[in-house]
Amino acid sequence: MSPANSTTRLTVTENLKVVILRANAAADRVGSYLRNLGLTPPPGKTRRLPGWFLIDLGSALQLLEWERSGVTDLLPGLFPPAEEFLLDTWRAVRDPVIRRRRPDEALARRIMTTNRWHLAHADRVQFPGVVVDAADEEALADSLARFLWDMRHADALN
């Protein structure tokens, strides 16, 4: 494998890892939100919620987190007001006519891209969101490779 292919593979692998981490964080955020509202099912039961609703709810909650921390003013591009998007999402899931809609995939993609390229989450307790400028992809790949190498046995420690 040539070095160029190795770098490309690392970048793709790292991007997938970040997407998975962000998706897990969004799922945790949505789960906590629904639990706080008392909307989780009793033990042994399930509650069916439309997939588009969960995706849009995750987007709304991310926007709300950004707004509350003051990050949205520092981010590139415009995002809808979080509370308005959250209310629209709740209205849509309650309306039988539009209940079967698709998620706002463009917004979800913009949030994921913004998280990936403009926010660094080192330690959510100490640093809930640090805005960073656009990174040089090669330097980013090198940093991520070092991180992965350092963390290669982290699962064995848990």
Secondary structure, DSSP 8 states (H G I E B T S, - for coil): --HHHHHHHHHHHHHHHHHHHHHHHHHHHHHHHHHHTT-S--TT------HHHHHHHHHHHHHHHHHHHT-GGGSSS----HHHHHHHHHHHHH-TTTTT----HHHHHHHHHHHHHHEE-S-TTT-S-EE-----HHHHHHHHHHHHHHTTTHHHH-
